[in-house]
Amino acid sequence: MAARGESPYSTTFASGDIKHELNNTSAFMKNYKKEERETHTGPNTLPYEMGNLPQYFASMVDNGIQAAQLIETLLKTKDVEHKKELLKLKNNTEKMVLYLIKNVDQVLEKFTIGAKHAADDVADAKLDDKIY
């Protein structure tokens, strides 16, 4: 039989001594809040009313690219009339596609539910430093 206190199943009375190294709760709270921000992320979803917008914009981009490619193919043929207008239409279509690619995700991200935004994380970290 093991000596008293060596067995993992033995019990003793808890010491009444104060552990002073555990009194700094602000450091624990800062670490807790930091870990919470890093690990508690929600799904990146849009509200129901806006749920189809990403697919609609993706279709617009796809159709715009296909239209620009078709116009470019037409411009390479010799017997096409009004090349200047077609070239302008192709350039404007490409501008539209680039605009959608650059801006749609950034705008729709502002409406997402549960998304983690970098600005929110920075603000939360600054707030944690002030509170604790």
Buried (B, 14 or more C-beta within 10 A) or exposed (E): EEEEEEEEEEEEEEEEEEEEEEEEEEEEEBEEBBEEBEEEEEEEEBEEEEEEBEEEBEEBBEEBBEBBEEBEEEEEEEEEEEEEEBEEBBEEBBEBBEEBEEEBEEEBEEEBEEBBEEEEEEEBEEEBEEEB
